[in-house]
Amino acid sequence: MEIVIVEDEKPAARRLQRMLKKLDLEVNTMLHSVKEGIAWFKENPEPNLVFLDIQLSDGISFEIFEKVKINSAVIFTTAYDEYALKAFKLNSVDYLLKPIDVEELENAVNKFRENYQKNNPQIDFNAFRRILETGSKPEYKTRFTIQVGQHLKIISTNEICCFYSENKATYLTTTSGRNYPVDVSLENLEKDLDPGKFFRINRKSILNIDCIEDIISYTNSRLEVKLKAFTEFQLIVSRERVKDFKNWIS
């Protein structure tokens, strides 16, 4: 049986080769770039199975199969997060999340032996490219629902200047200067907010870049940030976050 590994990190490729050997599978060929992959697949019979890393040093590995049509079974090896991988699984293509686990590798190989060799399914690489370009993008919150007395108020993230914690509670401040409590921690907010717009400057504050009015040098190599609508307390970028903050605003 012909097996090919397409992986730009050579140590990772050799490790996978050794793991497969223990499962009585010999890897005859290892390819390390899109360019190398195109050249090899053009000149050689298609293998039975390809272990395919998605992101190679010179591009997306799917580019190989845009140039060369093959019908090999494919098992993806990838560092992509689970939200993208769910789509891969639904399309009956197996995957291994790096670093590759021995048991998961064995399960994927067994799946190949039981199903792929019998059915030889056609792989739609263009569909997977679309998944990466659209479906794999994380979705960030665009609004928050706030309880105000007996009413619910919907506030768009575009209207929020900052989130802050005080007395073990979390609040948001709007562009009009109003403060509202929110029932979520700053830690969870960090995951839900677009990092292009929001940045956590210290243990108790997350700022919206669109609300920054001024940035001033502060003691101990720190920075003070002035927002258009926030007056509760000084907003100081902690020393360990200054470098990342500067990169964020640049």
BELPE-V499734 format. One record per backbone hydrogen bond with DSSP energy under -1.0 kcal/mol. CO is the residue of the C=O (numbers start at 1). NH is the residue of the N-H. If there is no record, write none. Layout:
BEGIN
((CO:NH) (CO:NH))
END
This chain:
BEGIN
((2:48) (2:49) (3:28) (3:29) (4:51) (5:31) (6:53) (9:13) (10:14) (11:15) (12:16) (13:17) (14:18) (15:19) (16:20) (17:21) (18:22) (20:23) (20:25) (21:24) (29:5) (31:7) (33:37) (34:38) (35:39) (36:40) (37:41) (38:42) (39:43) (40:44) (48:73) (49:4) (50:75) (51:6) (52:77) (54:61) (56:59) (59:56) (60:63) (61:64) (64:68) (73:50) (75:52) (76:96) (78:98) (81:84) (81:85) (82:86) (84:88) (85:89) (86:90) (88:93) (89:92) (94:76) (96:78) (101:105) (102:106) (103:107) (104:108) (105:109) (106:110) (107:111) (108:112) (109:113) (110:114) (111:115) (111:116) (112:117) (115:119) (116:120) (123:125) (124:128) (125:129) (126:130) (127:131) (128:132) (129:133) (130:134) (131:136) (134:137) (142:157) (144:155) (146:153) (148:151) (151:148) (153:146) (155:144) (156:159) (157:160) (159:175) (161:208) (162:173) (163:206) (164:171) (166:169) (169:166) (170:182) (171:164) (172:180) (173:161) (173:162) (174:177) (178:174) (180:172) (182:184) (185:189) (186:190) (188:192) (189:193) (192:141) (194:197) (194:198) (197:209) (199:207) (201:238) (204:165) (205:201) (205:202) (206:163) (207:199) (208:211) (209:212) (211:228) (214:226) (216:224) (219:222) (222:218) (223:237) (224:216) (226:213) (226:214) (235:225) (238:241) (241:245) (242:246) (243:247) (244:248) (245:249))
END
